[in-house]
Each structure stands twice: as structure tokens, then as C-alpha cells.
Amino acid sequence: MTQVRRDFTIGDWCWFTRLASPCRVIERHGVWGDVAYRVWLPAKDAVVRARALDLAALESVRPSVEQILHTTAAAKLLDALEDNLLLAPIQSSVVPLPHQLYALNRAISRDRIRYLLADEVGMGKTIEAGLVLRELKLRGRVKRILVVAPKGLVRQWQAEMRSHFGEPFHFVEPAALAALRQWREDDAEDNPWRMHDQVICALDSVKPLEARRGWTLEQLQTYNRERFEDLVSAAWDLVIIDEAHRMGGSTEQVARYKLGAALAEASPYLLLLSATPHQGKTDQFMRLMQLLDRDAFPDEGSVSRERVQPFVIRTEKRAAINTEGQPLFRPRLTRLHAVAWQARHAAQQQLYEAVTDYVRHGYNQALAAKQRHVGFLMILMQRLVTSSTAAIRATLEKRQVVLDTPQTQARLFEQVSAEDWAELDGEAQVDLALQAEGFEREKAEVETLLQLARSTEAAGTDAKAESLLELIYKLQQEEADPLLKVLVFTEFVPTQAMLTNYLESRGFAAATLNGSMDMEARTRTLQRFAQDARVLISTDAGGEGLNLQFCHVIVNFDMPWNPMRIEQRIGRVDRIGQKHVVRALNFVLEDTVEHRVRQVLEEKLAVIAEEFGVDKAADVMDSAEVEPVFDELFVRSLQHPEAIEQETDNVISTLRTTLEDSRAHSDLLAMPHDLDAGEARRWRDHPAQFWLERAIVNGLAARGGAASKNGDIGGNGDIWRVRWPDGAESPQVCFDARTADENPAAQWLTLEDPRARALIGDTPRFVAGQPLPVVRVTGLPESVSGVWSLWEIALGAQGASRKRFLPVFINDEGRPFVPTAKRVWDLLLTEAVSVQTVADAEESAHWFDVSFAVASAQGESLFAALAEEHRARIKEERDRATYAFDARFQAIGRIGLPAVREFRRHRLQTEHEARLAVLDDMETTMPELNAVAMVRIDAKANRNCEGAA
């Protein structure tokens, strides 16, 4: 139908052709033979200028199928979002597993979100925290987010938040804050922690210091202000603390506990993550729970099941299922792989024995002189010689340089606690321990050992490297996979370099990861391993945060003495999504003390595993906390090889006591709950993304864009070529996770894209006098004949407008039917729709008035519910604002400088009053009822169409 243009007067309804929307003339201006208008666009509640050629007579515009499909799909999505639809599973690349969906539902079920996420190891607590974070952000409840994690997990957090949720987190290294403050000295009161809204920092880099050798009081105060006080007072909405059990501390005076307590008080929302929250120490567990609610846990006697469970979200591995209801985790095969010394390895065996003698002597010297730091160095030397000749040679060379030129940094190493030492990876330990002061005759011993190491390295191949190559060939045959991928772990970079050269010289493409690589280099390496490289050789630092489910064979080329660290390595492949039985092979040199200790230890650990459940030792024990226990076991065994059995029994006894205590307290955390695989599948197959696709591809044309199917790309879903209204093009766009997985080059479009959100939010208006289309909808019974309309019920408020959508169906006799209205809406979203004709103007006006009256009656209760929810949200926001103000006011009170303290309190008071004023304005509301779509369903037309078909 040709659009008729005419001269319009004030008050006329007309059609704005450029915006494909009805509008109303509010001003007409004619001069020098030209006419211009100012028109009101009801859909945007905006007044704009329009040329005469932009406007057409309302009755001349033929409604399009695309307009109907865009409106009904966009409204369906907006209505679901308003109806407490969980957004995070739809708006991320993560389809939650049943236990993760349970965690999200639990966390969002309360207004005051302060929880301990305590799923067992490997269950995806980071993903759960990300889902909660996204949900709170999408609901507009948080903006400023802080993640505090052990240094080794910072990369994992950054990578997972960005890849799964599209959430960038800025890593702040506190050491750089002093320089930043000097650069911004003109604004001395500005808090540098406020520069970014989403920040991650390493746990031990921000804990307060009580004292440090050689520091003045002023230096301490500056350090604590920049790292601790400014961080706490930076007004975070949500704080997430990973490995949170470390915050419990032995007393309230421990620096980590002070950090946790201050952040907990200063943030309205708090998530603590720990797979091992209760390790048999009730006082520490109580302090951990006090971070969530100090009033609920005033003393140890308050730590009861009834009080703890409202704050804890936990699923055990044995209860975890996938979306098909099957057990989530597969069994694994782990075995010790003993490497025999051959005659050609005589020099390497001699070097091992010489270094072992050096370690025994040095460790005894350290004990006698109470030089704990030298003892750490000796432990490292023993681990290095069992790693590779290259590793011990490189370290001896560095040690020789230190002994020739004593380092002033030696004292820094002496200040490192056993706990801090245990949290470092092997390479970091080497860098630090080499600075230790030497013992008597060490210089001569190191020189002798270095000569031996160099001659050994020149003599031939490393025994374990040869065994690794043989093993790879054997595994390829066993699994009938010549392209089998293998993950190899070592503690030390020189061993990594040696293995890389060895394997590549024999035709194996090998990729490497270590702690010196930035995020971009890590990403390239992982992509290479996923595609072409057969072997990935990683250090412990390089392996932190890896998700390598596409690989199922792992070789621990050298063995950390702590079995928990080995569990962490195996966890890189034994993860959610692993489709194969994981094979872990642990290399150890035959006829060594390490071999004999490992044999006895693994045998006894297997008994414990049988008694307490598979992997239970790793599930309830923090790796760093038990590190000294295993260090002592191996060192004592080196000194007294005849007592290996007894020493191992002592360690097993310690572990058993800890595990028994943990089991005794397990009821505190256990809250049996059903996991619904069906609900998880419903989220996986939720139609929201289909609604989004239907709304986007049908809404572009009327707004100056276009969408066409890209026929060159296969997959279950459709790939679209999209031209956006601003002219930008997206050559490959898809709307569901499965299609995105099958087509990595395609852009997965979600509501996170502001262009998509703008299109969804741009619902049109249907006004009186607008042509009423007569449509055919497949799937409707012939008896359905009448007018279907869709109405926006809105509650207007300052900064907090809300809306719901109401479908209305009225049959030809004028009777409304609620179920039919909902059914027609569903079919408009899924079935084929065609416009057959257009009702005349008189009929259109009649049905608009009748539909408006029915919508007014049916929508009153819906508006009342909106108003009640609005009032409840304002009250919740007032309570939250008051809570946050009180918490932050107290936190500022800990600042030592009176002038800074008063300045920040005044600023906080001003911000709080402004926030309350906004809430006062939100109290005033206004109801609205607007039609967004209206169609005539004519049974006769449907029958005619059926007959024609």
C-alpha cells in the first residue's frame, strides 16, 4: 500500500516513516512555502523535529510481519526479565550445571547476599561467583567489585571472568600505588583504588603490616594507608575472597584476618570461596563465619549447624551430576612411574648422590645454627636434582655467584614465614632461597658439584627424559591415537627448557608455559596446544588456572613433595567437562630416597582415601598449610633412610587426625539438597536467546539495518550477517551457545551487546486509528477468531521505571479469554505469521477502544503488584544504603590520620544523603497503559489460507 502524505494539524496522529513509529503532532511551522513539525514519539517519550516528507497518514501504513515479530519477541523477553528471570545463565557463555544453578538460586534468594561458597575441589566455585556477580550487575545492584585472591590464582580469575562472563578485571599491583600517588600529587585525597570499578589484587599484597625490620613508623603508616586503608575505604559493592579459609588466622591479630574483617565490614555484599573452610579448627572457622555476620557468631559456642547453614552453599563431588543426571566426575587412573638408572646414566646417579650428601650436611648445619632459610635452600636443592641435571646445574651456577658476591637481599629471605614460603612455586622459591647466606665450606662444595653437573650434562641424555619419550610412544599405541596430547608438569624452568629441546629434536611439537608469561602469551600457547602441539610442558606457576579438559594424560615429570600439589596439577585436566578417564603418571627415580618414601606414602594415602573417600585429603586440606609436614618427612628420610616407614606413619597419623576432625565437623557444612538436571537442561535450552534472535533480525530493517542468513556456515543454529542501524557490520552472528561452540569465529550476541539491548528496548506503540492487520498464525484452531493485543503496563518513577506486558484476546462476540491470549502470544513467537489484509479504519478504532477497556480491567492487579515490588525495592535500597553507610563509616574510623579520617567521613555523609534523596524522589510513581501490538485473527481468513495452501 502506498503511503499517503498530507498536511497535518496539531493533535493529529501520523506515521514517522524514518523511525517506523506512530507520532503525534504538537507543533506545525510553515514559512516560505515549506512546512516543518515538532512531533511526540510515545515509544520514546521524546519530542523531535520532523520534515513533512518524514510523515505519512497513519491509515496508509500497512503493518509488516517483521514489525509484529519484533514487537512480540522483544516484549516477551522484557517481560521475562522483569519477572525475576535469572539473567546470568543467559547472558554468559556458561550454561550452569545443576549444582551451580543451585548455588545461584540460593545466593539470589536473599536480599543480603553474604555467603560462603564451599563446594568441594574442582566444582567450579569461580564460575558460581561469576554467575552471582553477573546476576547482581544485570539487576543493577552492584557496580564496584573487588576480588582478593592468592597471587597464583589472579590470572585464573581474570581469564575466567573475561572469557565466560565478558567481565574485565583490572589487576592492581600495590607496589605501583606510591608512584601513581606521586604522579597525581595535585589530588592528594583521591583514592587510587577508585580508578577502576572492577579490581583484582593478590591477597598478601594488601594485608596490613605491624612491623618490618628497618622500617620507620612513617614508612609503615604509608604502606598500610596505600595498600590497606585506601583499599578498604574505596566503597566496594561486592567483595569476593578466594581461598577464604586463609582469612581465619590463628587469632584476630593476624594480618590476613584484619584484612578480611575490614573488607567484610566495608561491603554490603560478600562472597567467600573455600573448598576447605573447616580444617578441625573451630576458632578459625568461627572467625571465617564472623566475616559474613559477626552478630550471628559471637563465640565458638555459636558455631552450630543451624546457625552456619543459612550462610553456606555447598555440594559434594559425589552428589554432583551433569545436565543429563549422570555423575559429573569420571574415575581417574594414577600410578607411580619408576625410572630405572641404566649404565649410561652412571654420571647422573653419581651427581644425585653427591647433591644428596651436600643437602644432608647443609641441612644439619642449618639446624645447628638455627638458620631456617638455609634449610629451605637445602630442601630446594634436593628437589632440583631429582628434577633434572639441567635444573641443578643452573641453580648451582646462580648459587656460586651469590657465594662469591654476598647479596644484601639475604635478610629479606630471612623474614619469609614458612606459610609464605609454602605458597610460592618452585621457581619463586629458587629465586628467593639463593640469596641465603652460605654455611662453612659451602663454596667449595658448590664448586665441586657444579663441575660434576656440567660433566654429567655433557655426558648424555637425562634418564627421565628418555623414559618420557618411551612413555609417549607407548600411550599412543595403548590409546590408538597417534596425535595423543600429553600435559607434562615440572617445577623448574631449566627442566622445562631441557625437555622442550629434547622432544622437539625428536619430532614432537611442544608448547611451554611458565610464570614469566603474560596473559597474551599464555593464550597463544594454549591455542597452540589445543591445535598443533602434541605436548604442553608447564611449570606450576604457568599451570595455575588452566582448564585443559581436551587433554586427559598428565605426566608429573618431577614430583612436589606435597601430594596436595600433585592433586592441583591433575586438576588441570580432571575438571568439569572431561570426557575421558584421566591418566596421571608420576615420575620418580628408582633406588632413591624419594622413590622409597613415595612408595610408602602413596600406599598409606590410598588407605586413607579408602577410609575417608576418594580425594578427601585434597578436598579438606589446604596445600600450603600441610607443605611443612611433607618437607619434614622427606628431609628426615634423607637423614635417616632406615626410618622411612616410621616417619611416614607419623605424617599419616597427623593427616588422619586432621581428616577425622574435618569429618566430625562436616555436618556444619552439609545441607542435603536435590540437584535438578531437568532445570539445568531448561536453562541450557531456554528460549530467551531465540526470542532475542527473533526480535533482532526482525527489528533491524525498520531501523535502517538488515539481517540475512549466512548460508556458508553450518551448525545446529543459524548464522546471520548483520548490518546495524549505525552502519557497522557483523559478518557472523549467532544467538545460542551451541552454535557459538560449533563456530568459534561467530560472534555470540546476547543482551550484553548495547546494540541488542537498544533494539529490544525499542518497543513501538500501537495507537487508535492505526491500521489493524488481519493475520494468519499457523497452529491456531479454526475456532479462534477475534482481536489479540499486547499492552505495556508501566510504573514510571524517577530513575526506576518498571514495566510488564499483558496479552489480551477478545473474541468476535466481545468476550475476553485470558488463556487464549497467552497461547496466541506463544504461537506468535514460534509459528509462521503472515498478514492477509487490513481491517477498515472504523473497525480498527472500535477494537482499539474495546481492547483498551479490557486491558485496563485485567492490568490493574498487575500494576498493583509492580507498585508493591517498587516500594519493597526502595525499602531494601534504603536498608542497604544505611547498612553500607554504617559499615563504611566504621571502616573509615580505623584510618590513623585524623584529617584524612574526617575528610572521608564528610564525603561519605554527603554521598549517603544524596543517595537517600534519590530514593525520596523514587517514591513518586505514575501508571501507564500503552498498546504495543494489535492484530485481528480471522478464522475465515485462516480457513481460506489453509484451503489455498
Secondary structure, 3 states (H helix, E strand, C coil): CCCCCCCCCCCCEEEECCCCEEEEEEEEEEECCEEEEEEEECCCCEEEEEEHHHEEEHHHCCCCHHHHHHHHHHHHHHHHHHCCCCCCCCCCCCCCCHHHHHHHHHHHCCCCCEEEECCCCCCCHHHHHHHHHHHHHHCCCCCCEEEEECHHHHHHHHHHHHHHHCCCCEECCHHHHHHHHHHCHHHCCCCHHHCCCEEEEEHHHCCCCCCCCCCCHHHHHHHHHHHHHHHHCCCCCEEEECCHHHHCCCCCCCHHHHHHHHHHHHCCEEEEECCCCCCCCHHHHHHHHHHHCCCCCCCHHHCCHHHHHHHEECCCHHHCECCCCCECCCCEEEEEEEECCCHHHHHHHHHHHHHHHHHHHHHHHHHHHCCHHHHHHHHHHHHHHHHCHHHHHHHHHHHHHHHHCCCCCHHHHHCCCHHHHHCCCHHHHHHHHCCCCCCCCHHHHHHHHHHHHHHHHHHCCCHHHHHHHHHHHHHHHHCCCCCCCEEEEECCHHHHHHHHHHHHCCCCCEEEECCCCCHHHHHHHHHHHHHCCCEEEEEHHHHCCCCCCCCCEEEECCCCCCHHHHHHHHCCCCCCCCCCCEEEEEEEECCCHHHHHHHHHHHHHHHHHHHHCCCHHHHHCCHHHHHHHHHHHHHHHHHCHHHHHHHHHHHHHHHHHHHHHHHHCHHHHCCCCCCCHHHHHHHHCCCHHHHHHHHHHHHCHHHCCEEEECCCCCCCCCCEEEECCCCCEEEEEECCHHHHHHCCCCEECCCCCHHHHHHHHCCCCCCCCCCCEEEEECCCCCCCCEEEEEEEEEEEECCCCEEEEEEEEEECCCCECHHHHHHHHHHHHHCCEEEEEECCHHHHHHHHHHHHHHHHHHHHHHHHHHHHHHHHHHHHHHHHHHHHHHHHHHHHCCCCCHHHHHHHHHHHHHHHHHHHHHHHHHCCEEEEEEEEEEEEECHHHHHHHHHHC
